[in-house]
Amino acid sequence: MSHIIKNIDKELGQAILDSPYNAIDYERLLINDPIRIRKEEEDLSINEISLDIRQRLEVDNIAILSSDALRKIRCRFYRPKGKSDLPIYLFFHGGAFIYGTPEQYDCILCQLSLESNMLIVSVDYRLAPENPFPAAMEDGYEILLWLSQQANQIGGDSNKILIGGSSAGATIAASITHLARDKKDVHIQHQYLLYPVMSNQLQTDSMRELANAPVQTRTAAKWMWKHYLQDNIENVPKYAIPLSEKKFDGLPAATIIVCEFDPLKDEGKLYAEKLNNSGVSVHLLEIKGAVHAFDFFDCTLTKHFYKQQIALFKNIINTLK
């Protein structure tokens, strides 16, 4: 652990130590009381300064009726005011499949929507352990279908859909991408996966060498998969583990971002390799000095990455047909 702390970006390391969220014992709670994490994060969020939403941006929530007709799926969307026919970024928040909310990403997605000129739709998907796989994937796929038919209602262009997410959200996005390719109901044009969780095997070099890294540990990864897969932990269903899929051809082009000191790093790299070997165009970017979820911490590294991310999205949008 000491050598990791020594080598991560110093300003980032200090920001992590200073963060009030550092007081939450995520690893212990993932093992013993995962649902408690939601309450502890909610209590801390009360003290946060409200985001000053710019006059140029519309942020709102919509509820889409699910296929069971008894439940609605909430989405939070971000759209530059007065704009229509915008490319759509379907986004899935992180949180180990167990916690997290769309609102937690306002600080990132508001500015991203404005500067990239995109409609961003963030899905409030069902969480484990109450709702294990495939609940989150099913929610996301239903929203994808809705956008393919009704995106114009909220200013989007259904012919220009990107999908992605952070951490476990990137896993859900990747699962949906495989499902959408097989079902052939919707054409996704790009997948944007930010420090993704791609395998439940936990046997990569980075998982062993960085097992006790800040923010994300091997133990935490083990338990989040247990809560997400539950009775299927030994007999994993199709689409649940993106890296274990058998077929990678026919998937959309990908941007995959990994962090130098994240135990999940090699999983992202292996996924990029499988895509590339199947003829899928991949842009793999490793953020030096960074740990998992680094972009939530206010530091120079995060600010620099944010500018990189805007450039990445603008380039992706320019390539959409």
N, C-alpha and C positions, 0 to 999 in steps of 0.2 A: 504493500500500500504506500509506503513512504517514497519509493522511487516513482510511483505514479504521480503523487502530489508534487514531487520535485519537478517533474517534466511537463505537467499540464501548464497551459497559459496561466501566468501568475495572477493577472487581473481577474481572470475567470475563476480561478481557485478561491480567491478572496471573496468574490461575489457569491459563490456557493456557500462559503462559511458564514457570510453575513445574512444570507437569506432566511427569513422566518420559517420557510418550509423545511429548512435543515433540521428543525426541531421535531419534525414528524419522523417516527421510526418506521419507515416504510417496510423494511425487511421483516421486522418483528410482526407488524400488523398483517402483512401478506400471508404469513404463516398462521397466525392465530385469529385474526379478526379483520379480514380484508375490507369488509363494508365500512368499518370504522374510518378508514382513510378518507372517504367522502366527507364525513362529518368534520374531521380535523382540517381538511382543506377548506371546507365551507366556512368554518370559524375564522380561519386566517384571512380569507378573501374579504370578510366584512371590513377589515381595517385597511384594505387597499384603496388607493386613490382612484376614483371613478375615471374611466377613460373619457377624454374630451373628444367626442365624435365630431369630426369636421363637418361643416355645412355642405361639403361636396359629396358626402357619402350617406347612403341610406342603409341602415341596419335594422333588420326586422326578423321576426319569427313566423314561421308558417307550420301548419300541421297537415300532413298528408295522410289520408285514410289508408290503412294497410289492407292487405288482402284478406285478413280474417274478419274485417268489417266491425270489429269490436275495439280496435286499438288504432290510435293515430301515431305517426312518427313525426316528431318535431325536428325541424331544420331551422338553422339560423343563416340568413343570407346577407351578403355584403355587396352593394352595388353602387358604383359612382352615379350620383344623381343625374337624371336627364339622359342617361345612356340606355340603349337597347341593342338587341342582337349581339350581345357580348359573349366571348368565349367563356365557358363554364369550367370552374375548378371544383369538383366534388371532393370534399375534404372530410377526413376522419381523424378526430382528436386522439391523442395518446392517453396512456393511463393504465397500462398492464392489462387491458381488457376489462378492468374492474372499476376504475374511477376516472374522473375527468369530465369536463363539460364543454360544450361549444363556447360558452362565454369566457372560459379561461384563455382562449386564443384570440380574443378581441385585439389584444395588444400587438399581435402579429398580423392577423388577417385584415384588419381595417386598412392599414397602410398598404398591404400587399394588393388589395383590391383596387385602391386608388392608383397606385403607381404602375401597376401592370394592366390596368383597365380591363379587369375581369369581373365577372359575377362569381362570387365564391359561395358555395352552399355547404354548410357544415352540418353533419348529421348527428343528432342526439340519439345514437343507437342504444339498444338494450345492452346492459352490462352483466358480466359474470360477477359472482358465482350464481346469482339467481337465474341468469339467462346465459347458459354456456353456448358454445358453438352448436348450431350455425346461426343463432339469433342475430348477432351483429351483422354478419354477412347478408342475411336475408333482408334486414332493414335497409342496408345500404343498396342492395340490388333493387329493392322496390323504389327507392328514391331515384336511382339511375333510370329505371323504366319511366317513372313519372316525368323526369327532366327530358327524356327523349321525346315525349309527347306534348308536354305542357310548359316547357322552359320559357316560351314567349310570355307567359303570364307574369313572370318576374324579371323580364328583360334579358333572357339568355338566348343563345343560338344553339339549338339542339344538335346541330351538325358539327359543333366544335366543343367536344366534351373531353376534359382532362380529369384524371382521378388520382388521388394521393392521400397522404397523411403522415403523421409523426409517430414513430415507435410502433406500438401495437396498432395504432390507426393505419399505419402503412401496411401492416400485415393484412388487415381487413380489406384495404384497397386492393392489394395484390390478389387476394382470394377472389374478390369480385371480378377482377380483370380476367382471371382464368375462367370463371363461371360465365361471364359475358361473351368471351370468345366461343365457348362451347354452345351456348344457347343461341347466339347469333341474332339476338333481338336488338342490340344496341352496339354501335361502333364507337369504342373509346379510342381517342387519337394519341393519348400520351399518358404514361404513369409516372408520378413524381413521388419517390419514396425516400423519406427523411429518416435516417438512422433506423431502418426497419428491423423488426423481429421476424426472422425467417425460418428458424428451426427449433424444435423441442429437444434435439439430441444433446446440445450443450457440450459438444466435443471438439470445437474448433480451437486452434492455437490461441486466438485472442480471448476466447471464453476461459481458457485455463490461465493464461498469463495475466489477464485483467479481471480475474474473478471477484476481486474486492475493490473495484474502481469506484470512485464517487458517483452518486446518482443511480447507477445501474450495477447490480452485482449478479453473480451466477446464481446465488441462492434465490434472489428475487425472481430471476428468469424461470427457475425451476418451479416456483410456486404459482407464478402467473399462468404458466401452461397447465398446471394441475387444475386450477380454478376454471380455466377456459375450456379444457377438454373433458375434465371430470371422468365419467365412466369410459370415455373413448381414449384415455391416455395411452393405452397399449395398442388399441386397434383404431388408429387415427382415420377419420373419415376424409373422403376426397375434398379438396379445396382448403382444408383447415391449416395445412402446413405448406406454405408456398414453395419452400426449397425442396420438398419431397414430391412435388408434382412430377409426372412422367413426361409431360409434353409442354414445350416452351415455344414452339414455333407458332406463328400466327398471332402472337401477343403484340400490343402496341409498343412503340419506342419508349425507352425508359430513361429517366434521370434518377440516379441513386446516389445518395449522400451518406457517407459514413464518417465516424469520428475516430481520431487516432487513438484515444484512450477509452474506447467503448468496447466492452467484451462482445458486443453484437457485431463488431466491425467485420469480421471475416464472413459472417452469414450474409451480409449485404454484398460483399465482394463475390462470394460463391454464386449468389443469385444473379449478379451481373454477368458472371462468366457463363452460366447456363443460358441466359438470354442471348448473349453474344454468339455462343456456339450454335444456337438455333437460328441465327440470321436476323436477330432483333437488334436494332440500333440502340446502343447504350452509352450514356455519358455517366461515368463513375467519378465522383469527386470526394476526396478525403480531406477533411478539415483538420489541419495539423494543430496540435495543442488542445484539442477539444475533447470534452467528455459527452456522454449521452445527455440529450436535452439541453445542451449548452446555450441554445438560442433563447432560453427563458431567462437568462441571467444578463444583467446590464453590464456590458464591458466592451472594450474596443473590438475584440474578436467577433462578438455578436453583431456589432454595427457593421463591420466589414463584410460579414457573411450576408447580412440583410441586403446590402448593395449587390453582392454576387447573385443572390436569389432573385432580385428584381430583373437583373440582366438575363438570368436563366429563363425565367418565365416569358420575358419579352421575346427571346430567341425561339422558345417553344411555340409561342402564339404565332410568330411570323412563319413558322413551317406548317401550320395547320392548313389543310386543303379546304 
